[in-house]
Amino acid sequence: MDSIYLDYNATTPIEPEAAAAMRPCLDDLFGNPSSSHMVGFQAKKAVDEARSRVAALIGAKPGEIIFTSGGTESNNHALKGIASAYRPRGRHIITSAIEHPAVTEVCLYLEKQGFSVTYLPVNEEGLVSVAAVEKAITTGTILISIMHANNEVGTIQPIADIAAIAARRAIILHTDAAQTTGKIPVDVGKLGVDLLSIAGHKLYGPKGIGVLYIREGTVIEEFMHGAGHERGRRAGTENLPGIVGLGAASEVAQRDLSENRGHMGETRDLLFDLLRETVPDIRLNGHPEQRLPNTLNIGFKGIEATALVGDLAGKDIAVSAGAACHAGVTTLSPTLAAMRVPMEYAQGTIRFSVGKATTREEIERAAAAVAESVANLRQP
């Protein structure tokens, strides 16, 4: 029987159209986009086309798109670049307690460099309070970085409302949109952000490629130093296959967004309905409505998450754990801890994330397997 992949928030398979677009870059289209000859011009044209496709996906101008090595670099560039450029004005940064490590680890680093960071709490549904953001602002606040949607529970944050506050106070706003781009509408104009990070492999593009959107006019320090690639914003010879693949994946994501969003929501809800019918004592973690259409985070009472993940792996079903048990000590993810999920559910938390190719038959099989595994693991 075929395996069932329910870990699309971790990574996605490459979109066939993206893989096909990348193929010439591995054969004939091998030029350096910065070279001043026909082979280089052909490569540059491919990069420009990909940049326009990514820009169209998020409502940006092509010149506002900087290609990076992935979401982690994009987040590092955003936070470190703004911290460096605005240091003379202030040294205070606001973020949330549920950010991805690619943001929180950068904040910890910046604290060692003399910056102060406010880590805002979230409510039990994983939402940041807009009022709390405004209250945290000081005369030295230079940057607010709040993720668009959480990678574990899928809760979507009120970025546009936060952007309105940031704009009034002339504070730079960054959002990590790795989990939202390609799943829900992402429009930088409507969001009102100055900086936005994208990870290619989260939206059916290749790994090793990402994007940092930098609003026109935003002052930011370089992150990669060297020659003047990416309009002097990011040094290093362009990853041509990755860029072209991401461009194609972005075009497909924009074209099929409504259809994919509806399908993922249906399969996610079917899984939740089946689990509620067959497994007692479960808890939905995250906002019941304001969340990603593909993400279902469930706490199974009295279960160790790692044990359940292992049991499902034995049945060739891929999911992610929200808690880890080492030497009898359970470690919760920062997100679950910040949401104050009761320990009896938190220690048994599993993230199910469906994709655009997930079928109803796969969901039914997965639900039956989960019910069987939970029942076995709950036996005394």
N, C-alpha and C positions, 0 to 999 in steps of 0.2 A: 504494500500500500504506500502511496506517495506521502512524503513528509508534508507537514503543515507549518507554514511560517507565519507567526503572529508577533513579529518583533520589528515591524517596519519603522518604528521610531528610532531604532538603533541604526539601521541602514536599509537601503532599498536595492533591488536588482537594477541593472542598467536598462533603461528604456531602449527597446530594439532600434528605434529611429535614431537615438543618440549613438548607439554602438555603430550603426551604419554610417553615420556622419563622421565618426572618428576614424574609420578605416583608411580613408585616403591620407590622413595625417601620419599614418604608420607606414605608408608606402611612398607615394609620389609627392605629397604635399609636406615636404620635410624642412622647408626653408625657415630661416630665422626671421620673424616678423620685423625685426629692426634693421635688416640688411637692405641696402639700397640697390637692389637688382630685381629682375623679374621673379625669381624664385622667392625672394623675400617679400615682394609686393603681393604675391598670391597668398602667402601665409598671413600677411597683415590684413588682407581683405577678409579672410576667414575669421580672424580675431574680431574685426570690426562688425561683421555680420552677427557673430555670437554676442558681442556686447549689446547690440541693438535688441536682440531677442530677450536677453536678460532684463534690459531696461524696460522693455514693453511689458514684461510679466509683472513688474512692481510699479509701473507708472512713473519711471524715472527718465532722465535724459541719458543718452549713451555716455556722455562725458562724465557722468556722476558714478559710473560703474568702474570699480577697481577689482581686477582679478587677484585672488590670493591662493594660498595652498589649501584653504578650507575654512570652516567656521571658527576654529580655534585661533588661527592667525588673524582672521577678521576681527574677532573680539579683542585680541591683544592689541592690534593696531588701533582700534577705536579708543580703548581706554588709555593705553600708554601714550598714544599720539595726542589726545586731548589734554591729558595730564601735563605733558611736556609743554604743549603750546600755550596753555592757560595758567601755568604755574604762577606767573607773576601776579595774576588776578586773584587767585585763591587756591586752596588745597583741600577742598571738601568735595566728596563724591557721595552720591546716594544710590543705593542698589537695593535688592531684596534678599531675603534669607533663602530663597528657593532658586537662585540662579544656577546655571550650569557651571561646573568647575572652570570652564574656559573664561568665565567672568569672575567668579569668587576667588580663584587663585591669583588672578591679576590684581584684584583689589588687595589681597593680602600682601602681595609684592609691593604695591604702591604705598601701603601703610609703612613698610620698612623704608620707603624713600621719603617719608615725612608727610604723607597725605593722611587725612582722616576720612574714614568711611562709615556711613550710617547704613546698617543692614535692616531694612524695614521688615516687620513681621507681616504675616498673611493671616487671613481668617481660616476657619475650618474647611472652607471650600477652595483654599489656595489663592484667594484674591488679595491683591495689594490695595490698600485704601488710598484713594486719591487725596483725601484730606490729610492722611499721614504723610504723603509725599510733600505736600505744601508746607506742613508743619515742620518738616525736617530741614527745609531750606534755610541756609544761613547766608550772611553777606559774602562768605567765602566759597559758596557752592559753585562749582564750575561744570559739573557733569552729573546727569541722572542716567543710569543704565538699568532698565527693567525689561525682562524678556517678554516677547510677544505672547508666547504660550509655553507652559511648562512641559518639559519633555517626559515627565513621569505620569502626571495626572491629567494633563491636557488643558488645564484651566487657562482661558484667554484673558489677558490683562487689559485694562482700560487705557491703552496707550494714547489714544487721541485726547482723552481728558487730561492725562498727565502732560501731553505735549502742549496743551493750551496754557497750563501753569508755567511750564519751562519757558515758553516763548515770552510770556509776560515778564519773566524775571531775567531774560537774556541768558538762559542756561542751556547748554548743549544737551540734547537727548539722544541716547543710543538705545536700540532694541535688538536683541538677538532673535531673529526670525527664522532660525534654522528649522524649527518644527512647523511653522505656519506656511512658509512659501511653497506653493504648489498644492496645498490642502484647502486653504480658505483664501478669499481675496486679500491680497496684500498690496496696498497702494500707498506709497510713501507720502503723497500729497495729502491724502485723507488722514493718514496716521499722524502727520505733522512732525516726523522724526528728522533729525539731522544726520544720523548714521544708522545703518541697518546691516546686519550680518546674515549671510546665506551660506549654507553648506551644500555643495553639489550632490553628495551621495544621499542626502535626505529626500531629494525630489527626483530620483531615478536618473541622476547624472553619475558620472564616474567619481571615484574617490580621489583625494588629492587636489581638488579644485574647489574654490569658494569665491565669495564676492563680498566686498565691503562697499556699500552705497555711501557716498559722501555728498551731502547736499551742496549744490553750487554755492560758493562763497564761504563755506566752513573752513576755518583755519585749523590745520592738524599737522603734527610733526610726522615726518617719514618714519616708517617702521623698519623697512629693509633699505639699507644703504648700498649704493653701487652706481651703476650706470642709470640713465634716465628713462627706464621703462615705465609703462603705464602713466604717461604724462608726468613723469618725475615723481610719482606717488609711491611706486613699489618696484624697487630694483630687482633684476633677475630676468633671464630669458624666459619668455612666456611659455607656459605649458600648453602648447598648441592643441594636442589631442584632447586634453581635459577641458580647455576653454570651448572648443568646438562641440564637444559632447554635452557640456552644460548648456550651451546655447540651444542645441537641438532639444534637450530635455525641457528647457524653459518654454520653448515654443509649444511643445506637446502639452505641458502643464497648463499653459494659458488656454489652449484650444479645448482641452477636455476637463477644465476645472469644475464646472457645474455638474457634469455627469459623474466624475470621480468622487466629488464631495458627497453627492447623494448616495452613491453606491456604498461608500465607506460608512456613512452614517447608518444605512440599513443593516449592513453586516455587523457593525459594532452593537447596535441595539438588539439584533437577533441573538447575539452571543449573551448579552446581559439578561435578556428574557429567559433564555434556556437555562442559564446558571441559577437564576432566581427560582426557577421551577424545580430544579433538581438538586440544588445544594443548599442546605440550611445554614444559617448564621454566616452570611456574607455581608460585606459593607462596601458601598461605592465611595471611592475617595476622589475628591475633586468636585468641581461645580457640575450640577446635574444637567445644565443646559449650555452654559457659556464655556464650552470646551471644544477641543479638536474633534472633528467628526470621526476620526479613526481610533481614538484612544479610550480604553476602558481599564481603569485601575481598581482592582478588587482586593479587599482584605478578607481572607478566609480565617475565621476564628479558630484558634487552637492549633494552627498549622505553622510549621517552619517553612518560609518561602523557598529556601534553597533546596529543601527536601522535595517540595512540590515541583520545582523547576527540574530537578534531576529525574523525578519519576516521569514527568511529561517528556523529557528529552529521550528517555528510554522508549517512549512511544512515538518518537520522531516528530514531536511538536515543540516548536521554538517559541519561548516566551521569556520575559525578564522578571527578576526578583526585585522587590522594593526593600528588602532587608537581608542581611547576611548574618549567619551564625558561625562563630569561630570559637572553639574551645568552650562551648556552652554559653557564650555571651552573644546576644543578638545586637547587631548594629543597624540602626535605622538610617535610611537616607535622610539628608538634611531637609528635604521637602516634606516627608512624612512627619518628621519631628516638628518642623515649623507649623504644620497644620494641626498638630496635637491629635493625631490619630491614636485612638486607644491601643495600648500595647498588645492586647489579645488579638486585635485585627492587624495592626501594623506589622507584627512579626511574620504574618502570613500573607503579605501583600504581593500581588502579581500584576504586572503590566501586560495587557494584551493590546497590541496595536496592529490593526488590519491594514491592508493595502488595496490598491485599485484592482488587483487581480484575485483577491480573496473571494472564494465562492461560498454559496450557501451550504453546499455539501461539506466543505471544509469546516465551516462554523459548527455544523451539527455534529460532526465527528469530534471536533475539539471539545465541545461542551460535554459530550458523553465521556470523553477521556478524563476531563477535569473532574467530573462528578465521581468517577470510579476511583481516581487517585486520591481525592480528598477523603472519600469514605474509607479507603484502606489506611491512609495516614492517621485518621482519627481513631482507628481501633486501638483499644488499650493494649 
